Amino acid sequence: MTSHQPADQATLEKCLIFGHGFHAKDHKKVLEILHRIDHRLTGLEANQVTLEVMVKDRDHNDQKVTFEGDVGRAHIVATDGSEDLWAAVAEVRDEFLRQYNDWSDKNRR
């Protein structure tokens, strides 16, 4: 039995929107940090996935990174307020994956 891959396979690079607070020079590093999410997109078409990462009050004590996504039927929002921007991006990635796994486990039944 072979698995069917959509013609327009969803990937992080295709589906990620860089929202407020991220500059073009940040894109490569953000994609590197978030790359573990790509395996969760396997089997989905690009039009089934919307992902957005944004940072509010960048470089301030109260900065907040938000990673929001619609992956198939799952809607997930992960936030982190770490002072280190890149640590915050890694934290929202991990929280996103945790929430997605929880959603997936509940909906397999």
C-alpha positions, 0 to 999 in steps of 0.5 A, a space after each residue: 500500500 502506497 501513501 498518497 501525497 497531495 499535488 501541492 504538499 503543505 510545508 512550513 515554508 509554503 504555509 508560514 506567514 511572518 506577522 508583526 515583529 519579524 523582519 525578512 532577515 529573521 525568516 531563515 532562523 525562524 524556519 530553522 527553529 520551526 522545522 520540526 513542524 514540517 512532519 506534521 504537515 505530511 499528507 495535507 495540501 497547502 490550502 488546508 494549512 495556515 500558520 502565522 508567527 508574530 512577536 509583540 513588543 519585540 526587544 522589550 521586557 514584555 515581548 510575546 511570541 505567538 504561533 497560530 495555526 490551522 492544520 486540517 481541522 485543528 486550530 492551535 494557538 501557542 504563546 511564550 513571553 521569554 525575553 530571548 526571542 529565539 527561545 520563545 520561538 522554540 517554546 511556541 514550536 514545542 507547545 504547538 506540537 504538544 497541542 497538535 499531538 493532543 488534538 490528534 490523539 483525541 480525534 483518532 478515535 
